Amino acid sequence: MGNTKKQNFIQGASILMVSMIIVKVIGAVFKIPLTNVLDATGMAYFNSSYQLFTTIYALTVTGLASAVARMVAACATKGRYRDCRKVLRMAQMIFISLGLLGAFLMVFFSKGFSNIMEMENARFAIIAMAPAIIFSCMMASYRGYYEGLRNMTPTAVSQVVEVIFKLILGLLFAYAVIAYAKGQFHDTGMVFGTKVSTEADAVSVSLPLAAAGAMLGISVSTLAGFLYMFIRFKRSGDGFTRQELRESPAPVRSKAIIFTLVKTALPITLSAVAINLTNLIDVMTISNRLQSTYVANKDYFDQLYGQYLGAGQEMHTFLYGTYTTALTYFSLVSAFTTLFGKSALPNVTAAWVDRNFKALKVNTESILRMTALIAFPAGIGISVLSTQIIELFHGSKPGLVAATPDSLRLLGIAAIFLAFTTPIYAILQGIGRFDLPLKFILVGAVIKITTNFIVVGFPTVNVKGAAIGSFLCYFVIVLLCLIWLTKITGISFNYFKIFGKPLIAALLCGGTAYLVAKISDGKIITLLAVAAAGVVYLVVILLIRAIPKEDILMMPKGNKIAGILERIHLL
């Protein structure tokens, strides 16, 4: 196909993985100091606002972007290159409309959502985040197009551009609000119209607007990401040659493309909305349940955490903020494995369209195996080192250190199952079963919300009940997906080879981290525990030959890597 080189599943995932490592490192540089600036209460405003954003993002972007990727992949496989171009044009028209609608919904529901959450001050951050919907929609049309052509590089670069701007502007705006509040206090004793007696109280009062400043930085970062994709497409195009376009069949009618886009996007959108709506309801049930539990057990909670609350801060907001801090690390694992879903979708779609069941089995097993190789050690590591992680990054915030590790310990295990969801959804969507993820998500949602309502109500468990609900939710979803995937394809997958070997290595990895961390306290010991665990995991993976030669050959420079491993008898 012209001068565009198609990328196989692992090559595409590798490109996205490199970008995601860069994105997550820069994102950590953003999120960790931001958490230390905003503390638990400010992060509650930030994360609850972000959850509303991701729900509307799912409604406006996720399904259509995946539909664009799938349609473009199918058209390119059949040599219908003019249809590929037309799919992009139609998608852009829809995306612009959806972006404007999404931004309006963010602003319109900002006050109502904040009141339901019993976090009225979160509305400022929600409004500041609204423009991000518009720019995200405009950017997603290009990302879906290139991903459908099995070219993950533009998506990868745009993610890096976006996160760099987020780091610079998000922190800058948040710090600027805090600095302004401190200046106001020293000059007038007032902060944004509220009289305060200490600088700490001045910071506490300014947290809602500081969270909004961070959100505004994110909105501008999405604009930067879109501008990169726009300029890249104008300058470099998509790789189709004039001859390929001339020889391509005439494109189908616009109405037919729009109908197919909507038909393909609808179940994916519903699944994505179900996930995020579940999370949104999850946020509301956790916050409200924490509030009612606190009211009924005020003395118990005040004795445990009362010392960590500042001026104008509430107990349920503080506890929810500690939980969302744990969610930052919980979501790291799935952020990497989501890439396998993005890269897998066009390859699985092509194999299914061609009825090539051998390729389908190879791609599916590679997707699940690569997910397992990341999910098992990361999830177990987060769980084993939960206390050390919070002390390492948030040691200056005693409230976070006191209340966050228990939730993170449980979420570490839940993260393993969350990590499998997006890749498995992509496989099911690739074989045309768009309906199944939605059905399974709804089952998981019922389990999660029910668990939240019951377990969070126990004062000794409180916010940790939400972590238990997450584990049960994603475990059931993954189990149902695997059962139906086997049933639909009729393929006998070797689940022991896919999951067994990575799990063995991950358990040894986690054991190593635990033993090293027990030697002493301190940041150096924590870093040594992580390093030692990583070395043990890599050695065990190679010794038990957990990665087959076929997977390595699909990697960039796979032939050289395979040759080296064969010479030292590790492949």
N, C-alpha and C positions, 0 to 999 in steps of 0.2 A: 504494500500500500504506500505508494509514493516514497517520500523520504522519512516517513514516520515508522519507527521500529516498534513493533508490538512487544509488550512486556508480558512474560508469563506471570503466573500468580505470585511466585516467590520473589521474582525480580521487582514487580510492582510493589509488593509488600515491603521489600527491602528499602526501596526508595522512600516510601511513606514512613518506614520505621526510622530511617536516618533523620528525616525531617521532624518526626514526632519526638525523637530524643532531644533534638535541638529545641523544639517547641516546649517540651516538658521541663528541660533545664531552665530555659528562660522564664517559663511559666512559674517555676518554683521560686526563681529569683524575684518574680512579681508577687506571688501569693504569700510566701512566707513573711517577708517584711510587711506586706499589707495586713496580714493577720495580726502581726505584732503591733501595728499602728491602730487598727480598728478594734482589736481585742474581740472577745466572744460576742459582745452585744453588737458591735459594728459589723462583724461578719455575719451575724444573723440577718441584719438588714440587707447586706450585700448578697448573701446566698439565697434568701427568700425571693429577692427581686430577680436574681438570675434564673431561679426555677420557673418563674412566670415567663421570662424570656424564652427559655428552652422549650416550654410548652407551646408557645405561639410559633417559635421557630419550627417545631415539629409539624405544626399545622400548615405552615406556609412553605417550608423548604424541603424537609427531609424526604417526603414521599416523591415529590416531583423531581428532585435531583437524582434519586435512585431510578426513577422511571426514565429519565433522560439517558442515564448510563446504560440501562438495559436495552432501550430502544435503539440507541446508537450502536451498541455492541451487536445487536441482532442485524441491523441494516448493514453494518460494515462487514459482517461475516458473509452476507449474501451479495456483497459488492454494490449495494445501493447507496453510493456515496452522496448523491444529491439529496436523498432522503435524510442522511445524517445532518447535512447543512440546514435543511428545512426544519428538522426537529429542534435544532438549536434556536432558530428564529422564532418558532412558535412558543418554545419554552420561555424565551426572554420576555415575550409579551405577557405571558401568564405570570411570570415571576415579578415583574414590575408592579402589576396590579395587586398581587398577594403581599408584596412588601409594604405598599402603602396601607393596605387593609390591616396588616399585622401591627404596624406602628400605631395606627389609630386605636386598635384594641388595647395595646400596652398602656396608652395614655388614658383611655376611657375607663379601664378596669383598675387603674393604679390605686385609687382611693378605696374602692370596694374590697379589693384583694387585701390591702393593708389592714383594713378593719376586720376582715374575717380572720386574718392571721393574728389579730390583736397586737400588731406591730404597725401602728399608724405612721410612724416615721419612715417606714420603708418606701413610702410612695415617691419620695424624691429620687431614690435610686432607680425605681421602675421607670419614671419619666425620662431620666437621663439615658436609659438603655434603649428607649424606643427607636431612635434612628438606626441602631444596629440591625434591626429587622430588615429595613429597606436595603442596606448595603449587603447584608448576608444573602438576601434573595438574588440580587443582581450578580453577586459573585458565584452563587451556587450553580447558575446555568452553565457557566464556563467549566466549573469543576466537574459537573456531571458529564458534560460533553467529552472532555479529555479522558475521564475515567472510562467512559464507554469505548473510547478508542485504545484503551489499554496503555495510556500514557499518563502515569501518575506524577510525573515531574512538575507540571504546572500547579497541581494541587499542593504538592509538597512545598514548593517555593512560596506560594501564596500564604500557606500556614505560617511559615517562618517570618515573612514580612508582617503579617498580622500580629504575631506575638511580640515582635520587637517594638512595634508602635504601642501595643498594650502595656508592655513593661515600662516604657519611658513615660507615656502620657498618663496611664492609670495611676502610677505611684506619684508622679509629679502633681496631678490634680488633688489626690488625697492628702498628700503632705502639705500642699498649699492651703487647703481648707483648715487643717490643724494649726498650721503656723499663723494663719489669719486669726483664728479663734484665740490663740495664746496672746497675740498682739492686742486684740480687743480687750481681753481680760486685764492685761497690765496697764492699758491706757484708760479704760473706763470702768472696769469691774463687771462689765456686761458682755455676754456672748450671744449674738443674734437675738437680742432683745430679752435675754434671760439673765438675771443677776446671779452671779456665782461667787463663791468665797475662796476657792483654790484653783490653781492651774489645772490640777487633775480633773476637777469638776468642769472646767472650761472645755477640756478635751472631750469629756463624756457628753456634754451637751452638743458638741459639734459633730459627733459621730454620724448622725443621719446624712448630713451634707458631705462629709468626708467619703462615705460610702457612695453617694451620688457622684462625687468627683471621680472616683475609681471607675464607675460605670460609664461616665462620659468618655473617659480615656478608651474604654473598650469600644464604644461606638465609633470613635474616630479611627481606631485600628481596623475595624471592618471596612471602612471607606478605603483605607490604604490597601487592604487585601484585594478589594474589587478593582481599584485602579491598576494594580499590577496585572491582574488577569485580563483586563480590557486592553491594556497596552501590549501585553504579550500576544494576544490573539490578533491584534491589528498588525503587529510586526512579523510574527512567525507563522500565523495561520494554523492549520491542522494537518498539513502534510499531504493532502490530496493533490495529485497532479492534474493538469488540464486534461490530459488524455483520459485519466480515470473518470473524471467528471463527465467528459463527452460520451464515453462508452457506458456510463451508468444509466440504468433505466430511468425514465421520466419519474419525477417524484409524485407521490400520491397527493391527493387533495388535502388542503390545510385542515378542513373539518375532520378528515379521517385521522390525521396526525394528532390533532387536539383531543379527539375522542379516545384514541389509543393511549395518549399520555395520561389523560384523566383516569381512564379505566385501569391503567397500570399503577398509577400513583395512589389511587384511592385506598386500596388495602394496605399499602406500605405506610401511607399517611395515617390511616386509622391505627395501625400498629404503633407507629411512633408517637402519635397523640395519646394513645392508651398508656404507653410507658410514661410519658411525661405528665399526663393528667393524673396518673396514679401517683407519681412523685409529688405532684402539686397537692393532691388530696392528702398524701402522706405528710407533707409539710404542715398542712392545716390541722390534721388530726394529731400530729405530734405536739404542735404548739398549744392547741386547745386542751389536749389531754394533760400536758405538763402543767398548764395553768390550773386546771381543776384539781389535779393531784397535789399541787403546791398549796392551794387554798385549804384543802382537807388535812394537810400535814405540814403546816407552815413552820412550826418549831423545828421539826426534823430537818427540813431543807435549809432553814436559816442557820442552824448549827453547823451544817456541812459546808455551805457555800456562801452564806451571807456576807462573810468578810471580803469576798471578791467582787461585790457589786458596787458600782460608782453612782454618782448623782444621776437620778432619772432612769436608772436601769432596773429592769424587772427580772425576777428569777426565771420565769419560763423562757424569756428571750435569751438570757445568759446560757441556760442549759441547752437550748436549741442551737445556740452559737457554738458550743463545744462539740455538739454532734456534727454540725456542718464542717467544722475543722477536721474532724475524723473523716468525713466524706471526701475531703480534698485528697487524702492519701488512698482512700478506698477506690476512687474513680481513676487513679493513675493506671492501674492494671488494665482496665477495659479500654482506656485511651489508646493503648498500644495494640491490643488485639482487635479493636474496631477496624484497624487498617487492613487486617486480613479479610474482613467482610467487604471493604471497598474494592480491594484488589481481586477478590474471588468472584464477585458478582458477574463481570463480563466473561470470565473463563468458564464458570459453571454454566452460564447461559448459553455460550457457544457450544459446549459439550452436549447440553440437553437438546438444543435445536438440531444438532447433527446426529442425535441419538447415539453418541459415542460414549457408551457406558464405561468403557475402560478409562477414558480420560476423566469422566465424571468421578469415578472411584478414586483415581490418583489425586485429583484436585481436592476432593472432599477430605480424604485422609490427610493430605498435606495441611489443609486449613486447620483441621482439628488438632493435629499433632503439633503444629507450630504454635497454636493457641495454648495447648497444654504446656509446652516447654517454657512459656512465659508466665502463664497464670499460676501454675502450682508453686514454683519457688517464690514468686512475688507475693502471692497471697499468704503463704505460710510464713514468709519472712516478716511481713507487716504485722501479722498476728503475734509472732514470737517476740518481736522487738517494739511492740506498741508503746510501752512506757519510754523506752530509750529514744524513739523517734520524736515524740512530743517534747521530751526534755532537750533533745538536740536542737530542734528548730524553734521551740517556743518557751525555752527555759526562763525567759524574762517575764513570762505571764503566768503567775502562780495559779490563777483560776483554770487556765487551760491544762496545766500540768496535773492539777488535782482531779478534774472531771472528764478529761478526754480519753485517756488510755484504755479504760474498760470497754468503751464503745468501739474503739479502733481495733481492739483484740478480736472482737466478734466480727467486725466488718472485714477484717483480713481474710477470714475463711469465706465469707459471703462474696468477696471480690473474685474468688476463683470461678464461681458459677456465673457471676455477672459478666466476666471476661468472655465466656463462651457464647453469650446470647446473640450479640450482633453478628459474629461469623456464621452461626447456625441460621439466623434469620436470613442472611444473604444467600446461603445455600438453598433454603426453602423457596426464597423468591426467585432464585435462578432456575429452579425446576418448575416454576409456575404456580407454586402453592403460596400465594400471597396472603391467603386467609388464615393460615395456621398460626403464624406469629401473633396475630391479633387475638385469636381465641385463647392461646396459651398465656398471653400477657394478662388477659382478663382474669383467668384462673389465678395467676400469681398475685394480681392486684387484690383480689378478694382475700387471699391468705394474708397478704401483707397488712392491709388495713385492719382486718379483724385482729391480727396479732398485736398491732400497735394499740388498738383501743383497749384490749384486755391487759396486755403486759405492761405498757407504759403506766397504767393506773396503779401498779404496785410501787409504793414509794422507794423501796430498797432497790428496785430495778430501774424505775423512771426512764430516762432517755435511752438506756441500753436496750429497752424493749424494742425500739425501732431497728436496732441492728439485728436482733433476733428475727424480726419480721422480714428484713432484707434477705437473710440467709434462707429462710423457708421459701420465700417467693422465688428467688432465682434458682434454687435447687430443683423445685418442681418444674419450672419452665424448661430448664435444660434437659431434664429427664424426659418430659413429654416430647420435646423437639427431636431427641435422638430416637425415641421409639417410632415416631411417625416418619422420620427420614429413612430409616431402615425399611419400614413397611411400604412406603411409596416407591422408592427406587428399586426395591428388590435386591439391593446389593448387600452382601455380607461383609460388613466392615470389621476389621480386626481391632476391636476396642481395647484389648489388652496392650497391643503394641502402641496404640495411639495414646492411651492414658497411663498404662501401667509403669512403663519405664520412666517417663517424666515424673510420676508421683514418687517412685522410689528415690530418685535423685533429689527431688525437692524435700523429702522428709529428712534425708541426710544433711541437706543444706540447712534446713531449719534447726536441726539438732546441733549443728556446728555453731550457728548464730547464737543459740540459747546458751551453750556451754561457754563460749568466749565472752558473752555479755555478763555472765555470772562472775567473771574474774574480779571485776571492780566496776565502780560507777564512773561516768565521765564521757565526754564526747569522743575522745581518742579511742576508748574501748569500743564504743558503738561503731565507729568507722572501721575498726579492726574486725569486729564481728561480721559486719557486712562484707568486707573484703575476703575474709576467711571462708564465709559461707559461699560466696561467688566462686572462689577457686575450687572448693570441694564439689560444687554443683557441676562446673564445667568438666572436671576430671571424671566424675562419675558418669555424666552423660556420654563422654567419649568412650569410657571403659565398657559400658553396657550397650554401646552402639544404638543409642536412642534415636539418632537421626539417620535415616537410610540414605544410601548413595543418590537415589533419585531426587531427593529434596535438595541435597547439596549441589547437584549438577544444575538445578534451576536457579541457584543463587548467582549474583554477579561474581565473576571469576570462579565459578563453581568447579570447572575442570581442574584448575590449579589447586584449589582447596582439597578436592577429592584425591588428587594425586599425592599431596603431602600426607594426608591421613592414611592412605593406603600404604605408603612407604613405611610408616611407623606402626602399621598393623592396628589402626584404630577405626578402620572402615571395612 
